[in-house]
Amino acid sequence: MIIVNLNVMMAKRRISSQELAEKIGITQANLSILKTGKGKAIRFSTLDKLCEVLDCKPADLLDYEKSEENE
């Protein structure tokens, strides 16, 4: 299972959802979907902008945890 750590990175960078959404060019609703991990996919261009604005790497935003379903 993919774990989204966007909230953690946003807190470290002290950036609000509204500010981040504006800087990366998506709606706050779509950012919320990403933050909660409910999204089914993310465009590489969006991931690139997130990393640029938050000054991080994709691995800082996304993590993998083996789920029981995969065993």
SULLIN-V964323 format. One line per field, one symbol per residue. ss: DSSP state (H for helix, E for strand, L for the rest). A space follows every 50 residues. Layout:
ss = ???
//
This chain:
ss = LEEELHHHHHHHHLLLHHHHHHHHLLLHHHHHHHHHLLLLLLLHHHHHHH HHHHLLLHHHHEEELLLHHHL
//
